[in-house]
């Protein structure tokens, strides 16, 4: 069972943080933990941490801190404050040692909320799909407009070559994650709601619980940016709402003008009147939603239209979000995509078809047994645009297969074949007669495959 979030107030964390000299991060190689460690180092704090493996993010952090890749009784010795990821449980050695030594422990979300609170304008991007893309889009737009934002993103942003951009204290743009209600710990002026879908069944019992969490998140926001095309998001009420979408009722309305291999052009209407036309190099209706949302937030923040359009045009995307990897032996384009929810899978495969690929091989790694179990029916209809489908072994993350799921039956029900050997998957990827291959999932599939390709 993963650890729950702590509930310290911002003044309480401020007192702990200002008096601390040595900070220890459990799971420092994580996408969010590494960003917080890097940010904390700018205050002159001594940074220490533990992770079970040396990731590229760890390698970068080794320049500002000391990281251990094995557990010893001395790892947290002498530390003033320990920040932990929710991915661990109470049996984590460093966590138990910190508790035994009475070192203050703060959860990832609780500590991130404190760091965000140090900024004047706080823009939180939430939703089940597209958070990382819109966060990095907004970061790039504000940076191009010389607003010098601080950006915390759940993916590595190609424009910044990092998951974190250190800026000034005027503006912080951050990804607000709903898992375990983490976003309720994050102070927000502008709350961005991209969509509301059922996910994280190991925490949320049903869609109604999810919607209640989103209602709580926007309660204290000064302004809410809402996707009015999303039926669940549409139910949210706030006195200061700015809507975006394709529906005519949207304050910022989008209309796709053209699509091609080189990207997507779309028109933007503001309060019913034509405003401008923009182009992004990404594909798919979901990416236009993301760009339209970013435009709405930036324009409402008084960033000039020409600056926004230029930034969207130069936006390079994020790693693992339909990222081109290489061509295979037969000349097929190989992409990596983070899609792990049925809604995301459908959108990503549709975007590839939209680009003109005639035959797609999809290699999908399910992410957690609980998601597969509770969204089973949705998964079985999500791969319609894949001409060939390989299902890899499940990335279990924090879970065990208590549902007694048959991976072979799941693969068959989805219209594919279960292949558990990474070497065999790599061989099929290299020799496929399809003109496009997409490696899909939020686990370690691509990392393992790249060693074979």
C-alpha positions as CSV (number, residue, x, y, z in Angstrom):
1,X,0.0,0.0,0.0
2,X,1.6,3.3,-1.0
3,X,2.0,6.0,1.6
4,X,-0.6,8.8,1.9
5,X,0.1,12.5,1.6
6,X,1.0,14.5,4.6
7,X,-1.1,17.5,5.5
8,X,1.3,20.1,6.9
9,X,0.2,23.7,6.4
10,X,2.4,26.0,4.3
11,X,3.6,28.0,7.4
12,X,4.5,24.7,9.1
13,X,6.6,23.5,6.1
14,X,8.1,27.0,5.8
15,X,9.4,26.7,9.4
16,X,10.9,23.3,8.7
17,X,12.4,24.2,5.3
18,X,14.0,27.5,6.4
19,X,15.7,25.9,9.5
20,X,16.9,22.8,7.5
21,X,20.3,22.6,6.0
22,X,20.3,19.0,4.7
23,X,17.4,17.7,2.7
24,X,17.0,14.1,1.8
25,X,14.7,12.9,-1.1
26,X,13.4,9.3,-1.1
27,X,12.9,8.4,-4.8
28,X,14.9,11.4,-6.0
29,X,15.1,10.0,-9.5
30,X,11.4,10.5,-10.0
31,X,10.1,13.1,-12.5
32,X,8.6,15.3,-9.8
33,X,11.1,14.5,-7.0
34,X,14.1,15.4,-9.1
35,X,12.5,18.8,-10.0
36,X,11.9,19.6,-6.3
37,X,15.4,18.7,-5.4
38,X,16.8,20.9,-8.1
39,X,14.6,23.8,-7.0
40,X,15.6,23.3,-3.3
41,X,19.3,23.5,-4.2
42,X,18.7,27.1,-5.4
43,X,18.1,28.0,-1.8
44,X,21.6,26.9,-0.9
45,X,20.3,23.6,0.7
46,X,22.5,20.5,0.7
47,X,20.7,17.9,-1.4
48,X,20.9,14.2,-0.7
49,X,18.7,11.4,-1.9
50,X,18.1,7.7,-2.6
51,X,16.8,5.9,-5.6
52,X,17.0,2.2,-6.5
53,X,18.5,2.9,-9.9
54,X,20.6,5.6,-11.6
55,X,18.4,7.4,-14.1
56,X,19.4,10.3,-16.4
57,X,17.6,12.6,-14.0
58,X,19.8,11.3,-11.2
59,X,22.9,11.8,-13.3
60,X,22.0,15.5,-13.7
61,X,21.2,15.9,-10.0
62,X,24.6,14.4,-9.1
63,X,26.0,17.9,-10.0
64,X,24.1,19.5,-7.2
65,X,23.6,16.7,-4.7
66,X,24.8,13.3,-3.3
67,X,22.7,10.3,-4.3
68,X,22.9,6.8,-3.0
69,X,21.6,3.8,-5.0
70,X,21.6,1.3,-2.1
71,X,20.1,1.4,1.4
72,X,22.3,1.8,4.5
73,X,21.6,2.9,8.1
74,X,23.6,6.1,7.3
75,X,21.6,7.3,4.4
76,X,19.4,9.7,6.4
77,X,21.9,10.2,9.3
78,X,22.3,13.9,10.0
79,X,19.4,15.0,7.7
80,X,17.1,17.8,8.8
81,X,14.2,17.1,6.5
82,X,13.1,14.1,4.4
83,X,10.7,14.3,1.5
84,X,9.3,11.1,0.2
85,X,7.5,9.9,-2.9
86,X,4.1,8.2,-2.6
87,X,5.4,5.3,-4.7
88,X,7.1,3.8,-1.6
89,X,5.4,2.1,1.4
90,X,6.0,2.0,5.1
91,X,8.6,-0.7,4.7
92,X,11.0,1.6,2.8
93,X,14.3,1.5,4.7
94,X,15.0,5.2,4.5
95,X,11.4,6.1,5.5
96,X,11.6,3.8,8.6
97,X,15.0,5.2,9.6
98,X,13.7,8.8,9.4
99,X,10.7,7.9,11.5
100,X,12.9,6.2,14.1
101,X,15.3,9.2,14.2
102,X,12.3,11.6,14.5
103,X,13.3,13.5,11.3
104,X,10.4,15.4,9.8
105,X,8.8,13.6,6.9
106,X,6.9,15.4,4.1
107,X,5.1,13.9,1.2
108,X,5.9,14.9,-2.4
109,X,2.6,16.8,-3.0
110,X,2.7,18.5,0.3
111,X,6.3,19.8,-0.3
112,X,5.5,20.8,-3.9
113,X,2.6,22.8,-2.6
114,X,5.0,24.8,-0.4
115,X,7.4,25.5,-3.3
116,X,4.5,26.6,-5.5
117,X,3.2,28.9,-2.8
118,X,6.4,31.0,-3.1
119,X,5.2,32.4,-6.5
120,X,2.7,35.1,-7.2
121,X,0.8,33.6,-10.1
122,X,0.1,29.9,-9.8
123,X,-1.2,28.1,-12.8
124,X,-2.2,24.4,-12.1
125,X,-2.9,22.1,-15.0
126,X,-5.1,19.1,-14.2
127,X,-7.1,16.5,-16.0
128,X,-6.7,12.8,-16.7
129,X,-5.1,13.3,-20.1
130,X,-2.8,16.0,-21.5
131,X,-1.5,17.6,-18.3
132,X,2.2,17.3,-19.2
133,X,1.7,18.6,-22.7
134,X,-0.3,21.7,-21.7
135,X,2.1,22.4,-18.8
136,X,5.1,22.4,-21.1
137,X,3.2,24.4,-23.8
138,X,2.3,27.1,-21.3
139,X,5.9,27.1,-19.9
140,X,7.2,27.6,-23.4
141,X,4.7,30.4,-24.3
142,X,5.4,32.3,-21.0
143,X,9.1,31.9,-21.5
144,X,8.9,33.2,-25.1
145,X,7.0,36.1,-23.8
146,X,9.8,36.8,-21.4
147,X,7.7,36.1,-18.3
148,X,10.4,33.9,-16.8
149,X,8.2,31.2,-15.4
150,X,9.1,28.4,-13.0
151,X,7.8,25.1,-14.5
152,X,7.2,21.8,-12.8
153,X,6.2,19.2,-15.5
154,X,5.5,15.5,-15.3
155,X,7.6,14.8,-18.4
156,X,10.8,16.0,-19.9
157,X,10.1,19.1,-22.0
158,X,11.9,19.2,-25.3
159,X,12.1,23.0,-25.4
160,X,13.8,23.1,-22.0
161,X,15.6,19.7,-22.2
162,X,14.4,19.1,-18.7
163,X,11.3,18.3,-16.6
164,X,11.9,21.5,-14.6
165,X,12.5,25.1,-15.6
166,X,13.8,27.4,-12.9
167,X,12.5,31.0,-13.2
168,X,11.5,33.9,-11.1
169,X,8.9,34.2,-8.3
170,X,6.3,35.9,-10.5
171,X,4.8,32.8,-12.1
172,X,4.8,29.1,-11.5
173,X,3.2,26.7,-14.0
174,X,2.8,23.2,-12.7
175,X,1.2,19.8,-13.4
176,X,-1.5,19.1,-10.8
177,X,-1.9,15.4,-10.4
178,X,-5.2,14.0,-9.1
179,X,-3.8,10.6,-7.9
180,X,-4.4,10.3,-4.2
181,X,-5.9,13.8,-4.3
182,X,-2.3,15.2,-4.5
183,X,-3.6,18.4,-6.3
184,X,-5.5,19.4,-3.2
185,X,-2.2,20.2,-1.6
186,X,-1.2,22.6,-4.4
187,X,-2.2,26.3,-4.1
188,X,-3.7,27.6,-7.4
189,X,-4.8,30.9,-8.8
190,X,-5.6,29.7,-12.3
191,X,-7.0,26.1,-12.4
192,X,-6.9,24.4,-15.8
193,X,-9.4,21.5,-16.2
194,X,-8.6,19.6,-19.5
195,X,-10.9,16.7,-18.9
196,X,-12.3,14.4,-16.2
197,X,-12.3,10.7,-16.8
198,X,-12.3,7.6,-14.6
199,X,-8.8,6.4,-13.7
200,X,-6.6,5.4,-10.7
201,X,-9.1,2.7,-9.6
202,X,-6.7,1.8,-6.8
203,X,-7.7,5.1,-5.2
204,X,-11.0,6.3,-6.7
205,X,-13.9,4.0,-6.4
206,X,-16.0,5.6,-9.2
207,X,-16.3,8.6,-11.4
208,X,-18.3,10.5,-8.8
209,X,-15.4,10.4,-6.4
210,X,-13.2,11.8,-9.2
211,X,-15.6,14.6,-9.9
212,X,-15.8,15.5,-6.2
213,X,-12.0,15.8,-6.0
214,X,-12.0,18.2,-9.0
215,X,-14.7,20.3,-7.4
216,X,-12.6,20.5,-4.3
217,X,-9.5,21.5,-6.3
218,X,-11.1,24.5,-8.0
219,X,-12.9,25.8,-4.9
220,X,-10.2,28.3,-3.9
221,X,-9.0,29.2,-7.4
222,X,-9.6,32.7,-8.6
223,X,-10.2,31.6,-12.2
224,X,-11.0,28.3,-13.8
225,X,-10.2,27.3,-17.5
226,X,-12.6,24.6,-18.4
227,X,-13.0,22.3,-21.4
228,X,-16.7,22.8,-22.2
229,X,-16.7,19.8,-24.6
230,X,-16.0,17.4,-21.8
231,X,-19.3,16.3,-20.2
232,X,-17.8,15.6,-16.7
233,X,-15.8,18.9,-16.7
234,X,-18.9,20.8,-17.8
235,X,-20.5,19.9,-14.4
236,X,-18.0,22.0,-12.5
237,X,-19.2,25.4,-11.3
238,X,-17.1,28.4,-10.5
239,X,-17.9,32.1,-10.5
240,X,-15.1,33.0,-12.8
241,X,-15.0,30.4,-15.6
242,X,-13.2,30.7,-19.0
243,X,-14.3,28.0,-21.4
244,X,-12.5,26.5,-24.4
245,X,-13.4,23.8,-26.9
246,X,-14.9,23.2,-30.3
247,X,-18.5,23.8,-29.2
248,X,-20.1,27.1,-30.2
249,X,-20.7,28.0,-26.5
250,X,-16.9,28.1,-25.8
251,X,-15.4,31.5,-25.1
252,X,-12.2,30.3,-26.9
253,X,-13.5,28.1,-29.7
254,X,-11.2,26.1,-32.0
255,X,-11.9,25.0,-35.6
256,X,-9.4,22.7,-37.4
257,X,-8.4,24.2,-40.7
258,X,-6.1,21.6,-42.1
259,X,-3.9,18.6,-41.2
260,X,-0.8,17.2,-42.9
261,X,2.4,15.4,-42.2
262,X,3.9,18.7,-41.1
263,X,1.3,19.4,-38.4
264,X,-2.1,20.9,-37.8
265,X,-3.5,24.4,-38.4
266,X,-6.6,25.6,-36.5
267,X,-8.6,28.8,-36.3
268,X,-9.3,30.4,-32.9
269,X,-12.5,32.4,-32.2
270,X,-12.9,34.5,-29.1
271,X,-16.5,35.2,-27.9
272,X,-17.8,34.2,-31.3
273,X,-15.5,36.4,-33.4
274,X,-12.5,35.2,-35.4
275,X,-9.3,36.0,-33.6
276,X,-6.4,34.3,-35.4
277,X,-5.0,31.1,-36.9
278,X,-2.3,29.0,-35.3
279,X,-0.2,25.9,-36.3
280,X,1.3,23.2,-34.2
281,X,3.6,20.4,-35.4
282,X,1.7,17.8,-33.5
283,X,-1.3,15.8,-34.7
284,X,-4.7,14.8,-33.5
285,X,-7.8,16.5,-32.2
286,X,-6.6,16.0,-28.6
287,X,-3.5,18.1,-29.4
288,X,-5.6,20.9,-30.8
289,X,-7.5,20.9,-27.5
290,X,-4.2,21.2,-25.6
291,X,-3.0,24.1,-27.8
292,X,-6.4,25.8,-27.6
293,X,-6.3,25.5,-23.8
294,X,-2.8,26.9,-23.6
295,X,-3.8,29.8,-25.9
296,X,-6.8,30.6,-23.7
297,X,-4.7,30.7,-20.5
298,X,-1.9,32.8,-22.1
299,X,-4.3,35.2,-23.8
300,X,-6.2,35.7,-20.6
301,X,-2.9,36.4,-18.9
302,X,-2.4,39.3,-21.3
303,X,0.4,37.7,-23.4
304,X,0.3,39.2,-27.0
305,X,-1.3,37.0,-29.6
306,X,1.7,37.0,-31.9
307,X,3.9,35.8,-29.1
308,X,1.5,32.9,-28.4
309,X,1.2,31.9,-32.0
310,X,5.0,31.9,-32.5
311,X,5.5,29.8,-29.3
312,X,2.9,27.2,-30.4
313,X,4.7,27.0,-33.8
314,X,8.1,26.4,-32.1
315,X,6.7,24.0,-29.4
316,X,8.7,20.7,-29.7
317,X,6.6,18.5,-27.4
318,X,7.6,16.2,-24.6
319,X,9.6,13.0,-24.4
320,X,7.5,9.9,-24.5
321,X,4.6,11.8,-26.0
322,X,4.5,10.5,-29.6
323,X,8.2,10.9,-29.7
324,X,9.9,9.8,-32.9
325,X,12.7,7.3,-32.0
326,X,14.1,5.9,-35.3
327,X,13.3,3.9,-38.4
328,X,13.5,0.2,-38.3
329,X,15.1,-2.3,-40.7
330,X,12.2,-2.1,-43.1
331,X,12.0,1.7,-43.1
332,X,9.0,2.0,-40.7
333,X,8.8,5.0,-38.4
334,X,9.1,4.0,-34.7
335,X,7.4,6.2,-32.1
336,X,7.2,6.1,-28.3
337,X,4.0,7.2,-26.6
338,X,3.0,7.4,-22.9
339,X,-0.7,6.5,-23.5
340,X,-1.8,4.0,-20.9
341,X,-5.5,4.8,-20.5
342,X,-8.1,3.7,-23.2
343,X,-9.0,7.3,-24.0
344,X,-5.4,8.2,-24.6
345,X,-4.7,5.0,-26.7
346,X,-7.6,5.8,-29.0
347,X,-6.5,9.4,-29.4
348,X,-2.9,8.5,-30.1
349,X,-3.6,5.8,-32.7
350,X,-6.2,8.1,-34.4
351,X,-3.5,10.8,-34.7
352,X,-1.2,8.4,-36.5
353,X,-3.9,7.4,-38.9
354,X,-4.5,11.1,-39.5
355,X,-0.9,11.5,-40.6
356,X,-1.4,9.0,-43.4
357,X,0.2,5.9,-42.1
358,X,-1.4,2.9,-43.8
359,X,-0.5,0.2,-41.4
360,X,0.3,0.5,-37.7
361,X,2.0,-2.0,-35.3
362,X,1.1,-1.1,-31.7
363,X,3.2,-2.6,-28.9
364,X,1.3,-1.9,-25.6
365,X,2.5,-2.5,-22.1
366,X,-0.5,-2.4,-19.6
367,X,0.2,-0.2,-16.6
368,X,-1.1,-1.7,-13.3
369,X,-3.4,-4.6,-12.8
370,X,-6.1,-2.5,-11.2
371,X,-6.4,-0.2,-14.3
372,X,-6.6,-3.2,-16.6
373,X,-9.2,-4.9,-14.4
374,X,-11.6,-1.9,-13.9
375,X,-11.3,-0.5,-17.4
376,X,-11.2,-3.9,-19.2
377,X,-14.1,-3.3,-21.5
378,X,-12.8,0.1,-22.6
379,X,-9.4,-1.4,-23.3
380,X,-10.8,-4.0,-25.6
381,X,-12.2,-1.3,-28.0
382,X,-9.3,1.1,-27.7
383,X,-7.0,-0.4,-30.4
384,X,-9.3,-0.2,-33.4
385,X,-6.8,1.9,-35.4
386,X,-4.0,-0.6,-34.8
387,X,-3.5,-3.0,-37.7
388,X,-1.4,-5.3,-35.6
389,X,-1.2,-5.4,-31.8
390,X,1.3,-6.9,-29.4
391,X,0.6,-6.9,-25.7
392,X,3.7,-7.0,-23.4
393,X,3.8,-8.1,-19.8
394,X,2.1,-5.7,-17.4
395,X,4.1,-3.0,-15.6
396,X,2.8,-3.8,-12.1
397,X,4.3,-0.6,-10.4
398,X,3.0,-0.7,-6.9
399,X,0.6,-3.7,-7.3
400,X,0.2,-7.4,-7.3
401,X,-2.2,-9.3,-9.6
402,X,-4.9,-9.8,-6.9
403,X,-7.5,-9.8,-9.7
404,X,-6.1,-13.0,-11.2
405,X,-6.1,-11.4,-14.6
406,X,-5.0,-13.5,-17.6
407,X,-2.7,-11.4,-19.7
408,X,-3.1,-13.8,-22.6
409,X,-6.9,-13.5,-22.5
410,X,-6.6,-9.7,-22.2
411,X,-4.3,-9.6,-25.3
412,X,-6.8,-11.8,-27.3
413,X,-9.8,-9.7,-26.2
414,X,-8.0,-6.6,-27.3
415,X,-7.4,-8.2,-30.8
416,X,-3.7,-8.8,-30.2
417,X,-1.2,-11.3,-29.1
418,X,0.7,-11.6,-25.8
419,X,4.5,-11.6,-26.2
420,X,6.5,-11.6,-23.0
421,X,10.0,-11.8,-24.4
422,X,11.6,-8.3,-25.0
423,X,14.0,-9.9,-27.5
424,X,11.1,-11.3,-29.5
425,X,9.2,-8.0,-29.4
426,X,12.3,-6.2,-30.6
427,X,12.7,-8.7,-33.5
428,X,9.1,-8.2,-34.6
429,X,9.4,-4.4,-34.4
430,X,12.5,-4.5,-36.6
431,X,11.0,-6.8,-39.2
432,X,7.4,-5.7,-39.4
433,X,5.9,-4.9,-42.8
434,X,3.9,-2.0,-41.2
435,X,5.0,1.5,-42.1
436,X,4.5,2.7,-38.5
437,X,5.3,1.3,-35.1
438,X,4.2,2.8,-31.8
439,X,5.6,1.6,-28.4
440,X,2.9,2.5,-26.0
441,X,2.6,2.6,-22.2
442,X,3.8,4.4,-19.0
443,X,6.1,1.6,-17.9
444,X,9.6,0.4,-18.8
445,X,8.8,-1.1,-22.2
446,X,10.7,1.4,-24.4
447,X,13.6,1.6,-22.0
448,X,14.1,-2.1,-22.3
449,X,13.4,-2.3,-26.0
450,X,15.9,0.4,-26.9
451,X,18.6,-1.8,-25.6
452,X,17.6,-4.4,-28.2
453,X,16.7,-2.2,-31.2
